[in-house]
Amino acid sequence: MPTLSEAKSRLDKLIRKSRTHFYKPIAIAETLYRNRVGEDNVDLSELEQYRRRSETWCQLAYAALYGKIKSASNARYWDQLFDPAVLPPEMLVVLGEENRRTSGLVETYIYANLVDKSAAILGLASSLRSVSPQDFGLAQFISRFENDPRFKRSVDKVYEIVVYALFSAVTRHLRATVTLAVDLRQKEVLVDFEDFARLVLGIDSTHPQITHPARLYRVGTANAADAGLDMWANFGPAVQVKHLSLSPEDVDDICTYIQADQIIIVCKSMEAISIESVLQQVGLGGRIRGIITEQHLIKWYGIACGGKYYGTLGADLLEALRNEFALEFPLTQDLQVHAFLAERHYDVSQLTDLWSLQRIQEE
């Protein structure tokens, strides 16, 4: 049987590695809560009693904390929580014994770490809300996430919202449009398949051409790490965002997972060897429309937020960034965390010695 110190060390590692949504620590806290109060007859030694239900309990707590239920990734994401290297049943049994003995101190510890992280996020959100376009610096904004250990796991998502806000704002201000038209020489096919054309293409024999504003869309905010699609455009390309230095192997993986004729890759930087020539050698050059680095993003944000555009495009760009930030990090919303803590009778002043909140921050 693991010691309490070993079990807590696993819990601390989970907390440190968790993104700002805190899904997995919340799932652990809620599992321990139900074990402590005797709800749902949870036996921590029996994994199947809570392996699947922990996700539902997390969703319920999330709704209480943020006023809405937010879905989090797939079944494998939750199964990994109870892997032998993370928090298997034997570790939870030890944490559960301590949690019952101390009337919920382990639960309190988890939620106190959530409060600590939420305070930091609220500070970042406040700065973003108050900054003017002329004073906004993209490099400094990104560096706040890169340099704070509480947010390093969320840098990829920050990068994604930075890219999406820029792409969507500039595309709107360009007033770009996309036209879909059929070859009128195929009028007979259009007539015979008119219901298909109307439902799938949005055209018919009377209106064989339509024009829409050009738009980009984020696929979602799931936290599962993969090489899949981050954004798609109604004018053709798929967009993949990676906060890393791109190598030819990375590009090959991206092209393997994304089934699109044209791909735009956004990355922190590229390796010194010309990646474009490598793409041509391996036959991927035709699918990669372009590779955008952080230097491009910094340049474009500087143009948008300074000079002649700060009051128009710059203002819209920052508003788009604020909106995406709030969607990606719900901790920026009006929180009900303290009401939740009070309802559960959690007392953070009891967090001393082994369970001191300062201990995990220092490690």
C-alpha positions, 0 to 999 in steps of 0.5 A: 500500500502506498504511503500518504506522502507518495499518494499526495505526490501523485496528486500534486503532479496531477495538479501541476500538469493540469491545464487551467480548466482543472478537469482531472483534479476536480474529478478526483475531488468529486470522487473523494467527496462522494466516498466521504459522504457515502453518496453513490456508494463509492468504494475507492478500491473498485475502479469500475465504480467511479472510472466512468462516473467521475466524468459526470461528477466533474461536469456537475461540479463544473456547472456549480462553479461556472454556471454551465456544463463544459464537455472535456475530451474523450473516454481515453482522456478520463481513463488516463486519470486512473492509470498506474502512473497517475492516480490508480485505485491504491493511491485513491484509497490512501487519499480517501482515508486521509480525506475522511479522517480530516473531514474533506481536507484533500478536497479542500486542498484541490479546490484551494489550488483551483482558487489560486490558479483562478486568481492568476487567470483573473489577473491576466484577464483584467490586464487584457480587458484594460489594455489599449491597442497601442499598449498591447504587445503580443510577445509580452502577452505570450511570455506571461504564459510561457514563464508562469509554471501555472500556465505552461500547460495552456500555452498551446491554447493561448497560441491558438486563440491569438492566431484565431483572433488575428485571422478572423479580425483581419479577414473581416476587415478585408471584407473578403468573400467566397463564391460557390458556382457550378458549371452551367454546362452541367445544368441537367445534372443540377436539375436532376440533383436539385435537392442534393445541390440545395441541401449540400451546396446551398444552390439550385437551378434558379440560383446556381451561384452564391457568395458568402463572407470569408470566415474561419472557425475554431474546431473547439476547446477540447484538451486532448493533445493531438495533431488534428485540425485546430481551425478550418476556413470556408475558403479552403485551407485547414489551420494547425497551430503548434507552439513549438519549433517545427521540424520536417517530421512534425510537418509530416505528422500534421499532413498525415492527420489532417485530410485537407488539400491545403494546410496552413501551419502556425508555429513558434519557429522553424528549424534552421534548415530550410523546411520548404525545400524538405517539404518539396523533397518529401512531396508535401509542398503542394499541400502546405499553403504556408508556414507562419511563425511567431515573428509573423504574428508579432509583426501583424499584431503590431501593424493592427494595433498601432499606427492607422489601424489601432482604433478600427482593426486593432480595437476589433482584434483585441475584442476578438482576443478577449472573447476567445480568452474568456471562452477558453479560460472560463475562470475569467467569468464571474466565479461561484467558487467561494460560494461552492467552498462555503456550501461544502464547508471547506476551510482553507485555513486548515491547509497546513503542514503536509497539505500547505498550499504553499508547498505545491507552489514551491515545488 
